[in-house]
Amino acid sequence: MAKPISFARGAPSLDIVDVEGLREAADRAFANDPGGATAYGTAIGYPPLRAWIAERHQVEPESVIVTNGSMQADAFLFEALVEPGDTVIVERPTYDRTLLSLRQRGADVRMVELEHDGIDVAALERVLLAGARPKLAHIIPNFQNPAGYTLSAAKRERLLELARAHQFTIFEDDPYVELRFEGSPQATMLSLDPERVVYASSFSKTVCPGIRVGYLVGPAELIARIVKIATTTYISPNMVSEAIVNEFCRSGAIDQSIETVKAALRERAQTLGDALRRELPEARFVAPEGGYFMWVELPRGADVGALFTAAAERGVQFVKGSDFVLEGADSSLRLAYSGVTPAEIEEGVGRLAEAYREVTASSTVDAA
Ligand SMILES: Cc1ncc(COP(=O)(O)O)c(C=O)c1O
């Protein structure tokens, strides 16, 4: 069996995690604030980190809750705002775990097509004019998971206009924002309209996922309600992790870490794009400007289920596009380049192309 190469996991490879910097930050956390780092704390999170995040987003600390990863933040937000039967807008495709979590809550999930410059706002408007009354629209604005696309400035403005006119909240889920390696950054929707937006981000992609620290920023009264839910759920999040992240951020190690991650991602995305163009010219994709993911569309009729099996036989993993939608996306797949070196990417795409040739040799694919 060939050496496994995984394009499946949205996680960094170990070589781009600043392990030494984290060890030093941990030493400082225990030396500088042994009481705070080892106590239960409260559900708002570790106060110095909460203050640091508040300053970064230019909001009051009362607008911030720090949680065990942003998945936990999402779960609290859904618990606070989404009742069974409530309509929630999501992008199509979208992050599979959010989709699952909303469906488990019994939400009426409406998918609106994602275009190369973000959600199709005209299609969203049609859904609204047809009578949908969403509580929430979940949007991943930068280097979207799974597509890698970024929401344009004009669409950010339009989404906020629609949210104001139709009285829904925008849930801006933004864990990849710091990982832009091409082009210029866009203003967050949070900064454009803090009353309409609840914002989530995470240190999973800039520090490491195992630290499990994420956060929400939103209107203070909503955050206060979420703090109550958090208290009854777990008393408080992990204070040791948050104290370490606090030291890591305040020393500036995070800025170096972001530079390391971005440089690696830039090279990996470039290598992946070049290898696909060379080995699998049928593949359609948009070169991402940041983040972890590339969405690959194969010709209509391509059987990605069969490709998944044929690739796995060659030790290559990816996630099928159909996992990110309610139905369809049968000829698409998500390739994560965050956890693979350029050499592995070259090798992995070679094997993927071989698997594709095998699968298409035994089926008819529309070349359109
Ligand atoms: C869009 C999006 N939201 C949330 C998460 C969860 O991140 P965390 O590790 O902070 O829980 C991810 C992780 O892949 C993600 O892609």
The ligand as an ORCA input file, in Angstrom:
! r2SCAN-3c Opt
* xyz 0 1
  C     -15.955     27.484      8.745
  C     -15.491     26.812      9.987
  N     -16.076     27.118     11.152
  C     -15.696     26.546     12.298
  C     -14.678     25.599     12.331
  C     -14.319     24.973     13.644
  O     -13.161     25.488     14.154
  P     -12.662     25.243     15.635
  O     -11.467     24.362     15.543
  O     -12.354     26.590     16.157
  O     -13.754     24.579     16.436
  C     -14.033     25.249     11.150
  C     -12.980     24.233     11.155
  O     -12.596     23.651     10.175
  C     -14.465     25.875      9.947
  O     -13.909     25.573      8.766
*
